[in-house]
């Protein structure tokens, strides 16, 4: 594993997803990430079935070390400030004003370490009419217009993973990396602010571009219609996904794969524009074809004709796929208390070296003594 951020120390006081996701992105690149948590409880995302090691917590906290500090207490605040004095980055995702009450406001921390990159992640920003509102993933997706692109009008309900939370963390890491690069030239620390609303509006940029340039308001079927994307159930109950895009050769290949050469002779489907306008009709035609054979049959036929496709997997199937195994996506390590721990590796390789090493998410306060000893060594 090539640690491109080795030597960078990050103090993360993050909870739930946004702050921890940002910290994990930096940890995956080799940064020394110290997670500061509340004694006894830790990150609220830890709680699970009477324990403090939930799958939710595990998702965003690998490659970190944990120390439990109550920064409202003088002794713990002093330790926290000692950590800050030699840190490169600080990350928090509290509501505006909370960090100041915990002795972690920008002004206080910058007085200790003027070169610090201070990152604050919020729901709606630090000021404005919504600044003090609580925000979670669904709230940010809805406020940014993104949720409306996911909701099936025929069965309106929230679907999918916590995308706004994760993306906000990713954007925060992106901003931190930019600030670190600038500091390497100027020696000056920066404040990095990311709100979930801003992050998801940027992630939803395609919808805004269509609206601002053409006055078009996109809906849940807009992109799949233009990109000609389909999901088809097969005879065995498994599904396959198609993304036909614009090259005509892919449609010719599909017609051959399903033994339906007359498909493109149909006036409704003979042109790209026709297929876009008549996608519902195309779905009806393809459904009747794909349901006749099992998925393995269709995967072989589609691959032979070079049609853009993939089986629509669940999480258990992905890791057994030959390409996933070749890429070594599934990695593991041993934790002295948790035992064997498995995850999916970072997708970023440097110079062809895959990041196959990982440390398991820490149990609460696991590294307290180790971190305190490092502080003592530094102060000698």
URGIPE-V382722 format. One record per pair of residues at least 24 apart in sequence whose C-alpha atoms are under 10 Angstrom apart, sorted by the first residue. I is the first residue (numbers start at 1). GAP is how many residues later the second one is. D is the distance in Angstrom with one decimal. If there is no record, write none. Layout:
i={I	I}
gap={GAP	GAP}
d={D	D}
This chain:
i={1	1	1	1	1	1	1	1	1	1	1	2	2	2	2	2	2	2	2	2	2	2	2	3	3	3	3	3	3	3	4	4	4	4	4	5	5	5	5	5	6	6	6	7	7	7	7	8	8	8	8	8	8	8	9	9	9	9	9	9	9	9	9	10	10	10	10	10	10	10	10	10	10	10	10	10	11	11	11	11	11	11	11	11	11	11	11	11	11	11	11	12	12	12	12	12	12	12	12	12	12	12	13	13	13	13	13	13	13	13	13	13	14	14	14	14	14	14	14	14	14	14	15	15	15	15	15	15	15	15	15	15	16	16	16	16	16	16	16	16	16	16	17	17	17	17	17	17	17	17	17	17	17	17	17	17	17	17	17	18	18	18	18	18	18	18	18	18	18	18	18	18	18	18	18	18	18	18	18	18	18	18	19	19	19	19	19	19	19	19	19	19	19	19	19	19	19	19	19	19	20	20	20	20	20	20	20	20	20	20	20	20	21	21	21	21	21	21	21	21	21	21	21	21	21	22	22	22	22	22	22	22	22	22	22	22	22	22	22	22	22	22	22	23	23	23	23	23	23	23	23	23	23	23	23	23	24	24	24	24	24	24	24	24	24	24	24	25	25	25	25	25	25	25	25	25	25	26	26	26	26	26	26	26	27	27	27	27	27	27	27	28	28	28	28	28	28	28	28	28	28	28	28	29	29	29	29	29	30	30	30	31	31	31	31	32	32	32	32	32	33	33	33	33	33	33	33	33	33	34	34	34	34	34	34	34	34	34	34	34	35	35	35	35	35	35	35	35	35	35	35	35	36	36	36	36	36	36	36	36	36	36	36	36	37	37	37	37	37	37	37	37	38	38	38	38	38	38	38	39	39	39	39	39	39	40	40	40	40	40	41	41	42	42	42	42	42	42	42	43	43	46	46	52	52	53	53	53	53	53	57	57	58	58	58	58	58	58	58	59	59	59	60	60	60	61	61	61	61	62	62	62	62	62	62	63	63	63	63	63	63	64	64	64	64	64	64	65	65	65	65	65	65	65	65	65	65	65	65	66	66	66	66	66	66	66	66	66	66	67	67	67	67	67	67	67	67	67	67	67	68	68	68	68	68	69	69	70	71	71	71	71	71	72	72	72	73	73	74	77	77	77	78	79	79	79	80	80	81	81	81	81	82	82	82	82	82	82	82	83	83	83	83	84	84	84	84	84	85	85	85	85	85	85	85	85	86	86	86	86	86	86	87	87	87	87	88	88	88	88	88	88	88	88	88	88	89	89	89	89	89	89	89	89	89	89	89	89	90	90	90	90	90	90	90	90	91	91	91	91	91	91	91	91	91	92	92	92	92	92	93	93	93	93	93	93	93	93	93	94	94	94	94	94	95	95	95	95	95	95	95	95	95	95	95	95	96	96	96	96	96	96	96	96	96	96	96	97	97	106	106	110	110	110	113	114	114	114	114	115	115	115	115	115	115	115	116	116	116	116	116	116	116	116	117	117	117	117	117	117	117	117	117	117	117	118	118	118	118	118	118	118	119	119	119	119	119	119	119	119	119	119	120	120	120	120	120	120	121	121	121	121	121	121	121	121	121	122	122	122	122	122	122	122	123	123	123	123	123	123	123	123	124	124	124	124	124	124	125	125	125	125	125	125	126	126	126	131	135	135	135	135	136	136	136	136	137	137	137	137	137	137	137	137	137	137	137	138	138	138	138	139	139	139	140	140	140	140	140	140	140	140	140	140	141	141	141	141	141	141	141	142	142	143	143	143	143	143	144	144	144	144	144	144	144	144	144	144	144	145	145	145	145	145	145	145	145	146	146	146	146	146	146	146	146	147	147	147	147	148	148	148	149	149	149	149	149	149	149	149	150	150	150	151	151	151	152	152	152	153	153	153	163	163	164	164	164	164	164	164	165	165	165	166	166	167	167	167	167	167	168	168	168	168	168	168	168	168	169	169	169	169	170	170	171	171	171	171	171	171	171	172	172	221	222	224	224	225	225	225	225	225	225	226	226	226	226	226	226	227	228	228	228	228	228	229	229	229	229	230	230	230	230	230	230	231	231	231	231	231	231	231	232	232	232	232	232	232	232	232	232	232	233	233	233	233	233	233	233	233	233	233	233	234	234	234	234	234	234	234	234	234	234	234	234	235	235	235	235	235	235	235	235	236	236	236	236	236	236	237	237	237	237	238	238	238	238	238	238	238	239	239	239	239	239	239	239	239	239	240	240	240	240	240	240	240	240	240	240	241	241	241	241	241	241	241	242	242	242	242	242	242	242	243	243	243	243	244	244	244	245	245	246	246	247	248	249	249	249	250	250	250	250	250	251	251	251	252	252	252	253	253	253	253	253	253	253	253	254	254	254	254	254	254	254	255	255	255	256	256	256	256	256	257	257	257	257	257	257	257	257	257	257	257	258	258	258	258	258	258	258	259	259	260	260	319	327	328	328	328	329	329	329	330	331	331	331	331	332	332	332	332	332	333	333	333	333	334	334	334	335	335	335	335	335	336	337	337	338	338}
gap={27	28	29	348	349	352	353	354	355	356	357	26	27	28	347	348	349	350	351	352	353	354	355	24	25	26	27	28	347	352	24	25	26	27	346	24	25	26	27	172	24	25	26	24	25	80	81	24	25	78	79	80	81	172	24	25	74	75	77	78	79	80	81	24	25	54	73	74	76	77	78	79	80	81	106	107	24	25	53	54	69	72	73	75	76	77	78	79	80	81	107	24	25	52	53	54	77	78	79	80	81	107	24	25	30	77	78	79	80	81	86	91	29	30	47	76	77	78	79	80	106	107	27	28	29	30	31	42	45	77	78	79	27	28	29	30	40	41	44	77	120	149	26	28	39	40	42	43	44	76	119	120	145	147	148	149	150	151	152	42	73	74	75	76	103	104	105	118	119	144	146	147	148	149	150	151	152	153	154	176	177	178	41	42	71	72	73	74	75	100	101	102	103	146	147	149	150	151	153	154	37	39	40	41	42	44	71	72	73	145	146	149	38	39	40	41	144	145	146	147	148	149	150	151	152	38	39	69	70	71	97	99	144	145	146	147	148	149	150	151	152	153	154	37	38	39	40	41	66	67	68	69	146	147	149	150	35	36	37	38	39	40	145	146	149	322	337	35	36	37	38	144	145	147	148	149	321	37	38	144	147	148	150	151	34	35	36	37	38	331	332	33	34	35	36	317	318	319	320	327	329	330	331	34	317	319	320	326	33	34	325	32	33	57	58	31	32	33	55	56	28	29	30	31	32	33	54	56	57	29	30	31	32	33	49	53	56	333	334	337	26	29	30	31	32	33	34	56	327	329	330	332	29	30	31	32	33	34	35	44	47	328	329	332	29	30	31	32	33	34	327	328	29	30	31	32	33	326	327	28	29	30	31	325	326	28	29	30	324	325	27	323	24	25	26	27	321	322	323	25	321	317	318	311	312	285	308	309	310	311	304	305	283	284	285	302	303	304	305	284	285	302	106	109	301	298	299	300	301	281	296	297	298	299	300	294	295	296	297	298	299	294	295	296	297	298	303	294	295	296	297	298	299	300	301	302	303	305	306	295	296	297	298	299	300	301	302	304	305	295	296	297	298	299	300	301	302	303	304	305	296	297	298	299	300	296	299	32	28	30	31	32	33	29	30	31	29	30	29	25	26	27	25	292	293	296	24	29	27	28	31	32	30	31	290	293	294	296	297	288	289	291	292	25	26	28	29	32	24	25	26	27	28	29	30	31	26	27	29	30	289	292	26	28	29	30	25	26	27	28	29	30	88	92	95	101	26	27	28	29	30	87	88	90	91	100	101	102	26	27	28	29	30	86	101	102	26	27	28	29	30	81	82	85	101	26	27	28	29	30	26	27	28	29	30	76	100	101	102	26	27	28	29	40	25	26	27	28	29	30	31	36	37	38	39	40	24	25	26	27	28	29	30	31	35	36	37	29	35	84	85	79	80	81	76	73	74	75	76	65	68	71	72	73	74	75	63	64	67	71	72	73	74	75	58	59	60	62	63	66	71	72	73	74	75	58	61	71	72	73	74	75	53	54	56	57	60	71	72	73	74	75	52	71	72	73	74	75	47	48	50	51	71	72	73	74	75	46	71	72	73	74	75	76	42	45	71	72	73	74	75	76	70	71	72	73	74	75	68	69	70	71	72	73	67	68	69	64	30	60	61	62	26	28	29	60	24	25	26	27	28	29	30	31	59	60	63	24	25	26	27	25	57	58	24	25	28	55	56	57	58	59	60	61	24	55	56	58	59	60	63	55	58	53	54	55	57	58	52	53	54	55	56	57	58	59	60	61	64	52	55	56	59	62	63	73	74	54	55	57	58	59	61	73	74	53	57	72	73	70	71	72	55	58	69	70	71	72	73	74	69	70	71	68	69	70	67	68	69	66	67	68	37	40	32	33	35	36	37	39	31	34	35	30	33	29	32	33	35	36	26	27	28	29	30	31	32	35	25	26	27	30	24	29	24	25	27	28	29	31	32	24	27	58	54	52	55	50	51	52	53	54	55	46	47	49	50	51	53	49	44	47	48	51	54	50	54	79	80	49	52	53	56	57	79	52	55	56	78	79	80	81	51	54	55	56	57	58	59	63	79	80	53	54	55	56	57	58	59	60	61	62	79	53	54	55	56	57	58	59	60	61	62	63	64	54	55	56	57	58	59	60	62	55	56	57	58	59	60	54	56	57	58	53	56	57	58	73	74	75	51	52	55	56	59	71	72	73	74	50	55	56	58	59	69	70	71	72	73	58	67	68	69	70	71	72	60	65	66	67	68	69	70	64	65	66	67	63	64	65	27	63	26	27	25	24	56	57	58	52	55	56	57	58	54	56	57	53	54	55	48	49	50	51	52	53	54	55	47	48	49	51	52	53	54	47	50	52	45	46	48	49	51	40	41	42	43	44	45	46	47	48	49	50	28	31	32	40	43	44	47	30	42	26	29	25	27	26	27	28	25	26	27	26	24	25	26	27	24	25	26	27	28	24	25	26	27	24	25	26	24	25	26	27	28	24	25	26	24	25}
d={9.6	8.9	8.6	8.4	8.4	6.5	6.4	4.6	6.3	6.2	9.0	9.9	7.7	7.5	8.1	6.6	8.6	9.8	7.1	8.3	7.1	9.8	9.6	9.0	8.0	5.4	4.2	7.4	9.1	8.9	9.4	5.7	6.0	8.0	8.6	5.5	4.8	4.8	8.2	9.6	5.0	5.1	7.1	6.6	7.1	9.9	9.1	6.1	8.4	9.8	7.5	6.0	7.9	9.3	5.9	7.6	9.3	9.2	7.8	5.1	5.3	6.5	8.8	6.2	8.4	9.6	9.4	8.8	9.6	6.0	6.0	4.6	5.8	7.5	9.7	9.2	6.1	7.0	10.0	9.9	9.0	7.4	7.0	9.8	6.8	8.1	6.2	4.8	6.4	8.9	9.8	6.1	8.8	9.4	9.9	9.6	8.1	5.8	4.7	6.3	9.3	9.4	6.6	9.3	8.8	7.6	5.9	5.0	7.5	8.7	9.4	9.1	7.4	9.9	10.0	9.7	6.6	5.0	5.6	7.7	9.8	9.2	8.6	5.1	6.5	6.8	9.3	9.1	9.9	8.0	6.9	8.1	6.7	6.5	5.0	8.4	8.2	7.3	8.6	8.9	9.6	8.7	9.8	8.1	8.5	8.2	8.9	6.7	9.2	9.0	9.5	9.2	8.6	9.5	5.7	6.4	9.7	8.9	7.3	9.0	9.8	8.8	6.7	10.0	7.2	8.7	9.7	9.6	9.4	10.0	8.5	5.1	5.9	7.8	5.8	4.4	8.1	9.5	8.4	9.9	9.7	8.5	9.1	10.0	10.0	6.3	5.8	5.3	8.9	9.0	8.4	6.9	9.4	8.9	9.1	8.4	5.9	9.4	8.2	9.3	8.8	9.3	5.6	6.2	9.4	9.7	8.5	8.7	8.8	9.9	9.1	7.3	8.6	5.2	7.4	9.8	8.2	6.2	8.5	8.3	4.9	6.7	9.8	8.8	8.3	8.6	9.7	7.9	9.6	10.0	9.6	9.5	8.3	9.1	8.0	4.3	5.6	7.8	5.9	4.9	8.5	9.9	8.9	8.1	7.7	9.3	9.3	8.2	9.6	9.3	7.4	9.6	7.9	9.2	9.0	7.3	9.2	5.9	5.8	6.5	7.0	7.4	8.9	9.3	8.9	9.9	9.9	8.7	9.5	9.6	9.5	8.2	7.1	9.5	6.5	9.1	8.5	9.3	9.8	9.6	6.7	9.4	9.0	8.6	8.8	7.7	5.6	6.6	9.9	9.7	10.0	10.0	8.0	6.6	9.1	8.7	6.6	9.7	9.0	8.2	9.4	8.1	9.8	9.5	8.6	8.5	9.7	8.8	8.3	9.9	10.0	8.8	8.9	9.8	9.9	8.3	7.1	8.1	9.5	9.8	9.6	9.7	7.5	5.1	6.4	8.7	9.7	9.2	9.6	9.4	5.9	4.9	5.8	7.2	9.0	9.8	9.7	8.9	10.0	8.6	8.6	6.6	5.9	4.7	6.3	8.3	9.9	9.5	9.0	9.4	9.0	9.6	8.6	6.1	5.2	5.7	6.3	8.9	9.4	8.2	9.9	9.4	8.5	9.8	7.1	6.2	4.7	6.0	7.6	9.4	7.6	7.7	8.6	5.4	5.6	5.6	8.4	8.8	9.1	8.5	4.8	5.9	6.4	7.9	7.6	7.9	9.7	9.9	7.8	8.9	9.0	7.9	9.2	9.2	7.1	9.2	9.2	6.2	8.3	9.8	8.6	9.1	8.8	7.5	7.5	9.1	8.5	8.7	7.0	8.6	8.0	9.8	9.7	10.0	9.0	7.9	5.7	8.6	9.7	8.2	9.5	8.3	9.0	9.9	8.1	9.5	8.0	5.0	7.5	9.0	7.2	6.0	5.1	4.1	7.3	9.3	6.0	4.7	6.3	6.3	8.2	9.7	7.4	8.0	6.4	6.6	9.6	9.2	9.4	7.7	5.8	8.6	9.1	8.2	7.1	5.9	8.6	9.5	8.6	8.7	5.9	7.1	6.0	4.9	5.6	5.4	6.8	9.9	8.8	9.3	9.4	7.0	4.2	6.6	5.8	4.7	8.5	9.3	7.5	9.1	6.9	4.9	8.5	8.9	7.0	8.6	9.2	8.4	10.0	9.0	5.6	6.5	8.3	7.7	5.6	7.2	9.1	9.7	9.7	8.3	7.0	9.0	9.6	9.9	8.1	8.5	8.8	9.9	9.2	7.4	7.3	9.2	8.6	9.8	9.7	7.3	9.9	10.0	9.4	8.9	9.2	9.7	7.4	7.0	9.0	7.2	6.8	8.1	8.1	9.0	9.3	5.6	5.2	9.0	9.5	8.5	9.1	7.3	9.6	8.8	9.3	9.1	7.9	8.8	6.8	8.7	8.7	9.9	7.2	5.2	6.1	8.7	10.0	8.2	9.9	8.6	8.9	5.6	4.6	6.0	7.4	7.8	9.9	9.6	8.5	9.0	9.6	9.8	7.2	6.3	5.0	5.9	8.4	9.5	9.6	9.8	8.5	6.4	4.8	6.1	7.8	8.8	9.5	9.3	9.2	8.4	6.4	5.2	6.3	8.7	8.4	5.7	4.4	5.7	8.5	9.4	9.9	9.3	9.3	7.6	7.1	6.5	8.9	9.9	9.2	8.3	6.0	7.5	9.2	9.0	8.2	8.0	6.6	8.2	7.6	9.0	8.7	9.1	7.1	9.1	9.5	7.9	5.6	8.1	7.1	6.7	9.6	8.6	9.0	10.0	7.9	8.5	9.6	9.7	8.8	9.2	7.4	6.4	9.1	9.8	7.7	9.7	6.5	5.3	4.1	7.7	9.8	9.3	9.3	9.6	8.0	4.9	7.0	8.3	9.8	7.0	9.6	6.8	7.2	8.7	8.6	5.0	5.0	5.9	7.2	8.4	9.5	7.7	6.3	4.7	6.0	8.4	7.2	8.9	8.5	7.1	9.9	8.4	5.8	4.5	5.8	7.9	8.3	7.7	6.3	5.1	6.5	8.3	7.7	7.9	9.7	7.2	8.3	5.9	4.9	5.5	7.5	9.0	7.9	6.5	4.6	6.3	8.6	9.7	9.6	9.3	8.5	5.1	4.9	6.3	8.8	9.7	8.8	5.3	6.3	5.5	7.5	9.8	7.8	7.2	5.1	8.0	7.9	8.2	8.4	9.4	8.3	9.7	9.8	9.8	8.0	9.1	8.9	8.2	7.3	8.5	9.0	5.7	6.9	5.1	5.3	8.7	9.9	9.6	8.1	9.7	9.8	7.6	8.7	7.5	8.9	8.8	9.1	8.7	6.3	8.2	9.7	9.1	5.8	5.3	8.8	8.8	6.9	9.0	9.1	8.4	7.6	9.7	6.6	8.6	9.4	9.0	9.3	9.3	6.5	9.6	8.6	8.5	8.8	5.8	7.7	8.6	5.7	4.9	8.7	9.0	7.4	9.9	9.9	9.6	8.3	7.4	7.5	8.4	9.1	9.8	9.9	7.1	7.6	8.4	6.0	9.6	8.4	9.6	9.4	9.8	9.8	10.0	9.0	9.0	6.9	6.8	9.4	8.9	7.3	5.2	4.1	7.7	8.5	9.2	8.3	5.5	8.8	8.9	6.6	9.8	9.6	6.8	8.8	9.6	8.2	9.8	8.7	10.0	6.5	8.4	7.6	6.1	9.8	8.9	7.1	9.3	9.1	9.5	9.9	8.1	6.8	7.2	9.9	7.8	7.0	7.0	5.4	8.6	8.4	5.4	7.3	9.4	8.5	9.6	8.7	8.9	10.0	9.0	9.4	9.4	9.7	6.6	9.6	9.6	9.5	9.9	8.8	9.9	9.7	9.2	9.3	8.5	5.6	8.0	9.0	6.5	9.1	9.0	8.8	8.9	5.9	9.0	9.2	8.4	9.0	7.8	6.9	7.7	9.8	9.3	9.9	9.8	9.6	9.3	9.5	7.4	9.1	9.8	9.4	8.8	9.6	9.0	9.6	9.7	9.3	7.8	8.4	7.5	6.1	9.4	9.3	6.5	7.8	9.5	9.6	9.0	9.6	7.0	9.5	9.7	6.5	5.9	9.5	9.5	8.9	8.1	9.5	8.4	9.5	8.7	5.2	4.3	6.7	6.0	5.2	5.4	9.1	9.2	8.2	9.7	7.1	4.5	5.4	4.8	4.6	7.1	9.8	8.1	9.0	7.4	4.9	6.8	9.3	8.4	9.9	7.7	8.2	9.6	7.4	6.1	9.2	8.0	7.6	8.5	9.2	9.5	9.1	6.7	9.9	9.0	6.2	5.3	7.8	9.0	6.9	9.6	8.1	7.8	7.1	5.9	4.3	5.0	8.4	10.0	8.5	5.5	5.4	6.0	5.8	9.5	9.4	7.8	6.0	4.5	6.9	8.9	9.5	8.3	5.6	6.3	9.0	7.4	6.3	8.3	9.2	8.6	7.0	9.9	9.0	8.0	9.4	8.9	8.6	9.8	8.1	7.1	5.4	7.3	9.8	7.8	9.9	8.6	9.9	8.9	9.3	7.6	9.4	8.6	4.9	6.6	6.0	9.6	8.7	6.8	9.9	7.0	8.5	6.2	9.2	9.8	9.2	9.9	8.6	8.8	9.7	7.2	10.0	10.0	7.7	9.5	8.9	5.1	5.6	8.7	7.8	6.3	9.3	8.4	8.8	7.1	7.9	8.0	7.6	8.3	10.0	9.2	9.7	9.9	8.9	8.8	8.4	8.2	9.4	7.7	9.3	9.4	8.3	8.6	9.2	6.2	7.5	7.7	8.3	7.9	7.1	8.4	8.4	7.7	6.5	6.4	6.7	9.5	8.0	7.4	7.7	6.2	8.7	8.6	9.6	9.7	9.7	8.5	9.2	8.4}
